[in-house]
């Protein structure tokens, strides 16, 4: 039994078949958490789809209409990089509802994980890079609208810069965005986050962790969020097909622990989402994502005093 909730439903699987996006990973993570006794069935909550009102706090009315009526142009579907379908659209609304629920659970329990979401390349008026709706932005706007929070921080460690996040929250003093990513990779251009850490190709564990820690320190010095959304991409892994960084599976687990340490030390509830992961072996992607859940469990079970002695 975990000390926090996991948000998941089978419809997160987009059934993309041989696509480089291994959408079956969601189900595999769910199954592995149960098979390894890390989670019990009671730890899982099923999300409701986000309401259109929720979605429209972030996305334009015209774009939402195109998604709901299946009237994206061929160019818009090319930019999305996944074939449009009604199931894909429904999965996007569910992932957004899942991140809203993860945010609420984190505010209640201190921690929560959406076994989905992290669609950080979605812009208000278009989708791209496998991302149709920006679930994390939708969750932040909903929590703000409900007056549950005023200030949020997004820490994004996916190998690809969080361009949608940066575009949505640019100039918004209520949301601090930090993205650590490979510089010479999609997306182009990269609109500015509050902090962008542009890494050279092949950056390995030690260099990565040192620079991430330095910037987390600065971020929490400059800003006092009431919730942290962690976009925990598995694609900085050295065996990733769409990434060019050099992290090991152990290094990625240390990265997760570092992010959760900062949340805990600063008394900030943390909600995580999965984001990307395209390892040559899908099993590695699943292991990395399960590792993030384990890091959250360790952080939830430790005390602040434990962290300070590390
Ligand atoms: Zn990515």
Boltz pocket constraint, residues with backbone or C-beta under 6 A from the ligand:
constraints:
  - pocket:
      binder: B
      contacts: [[A, 158], [A, 159], [A, 160], [A, 233], [A, 235], [A, 275], [A, 276], [A, 277]]
      max_distance: 6.0
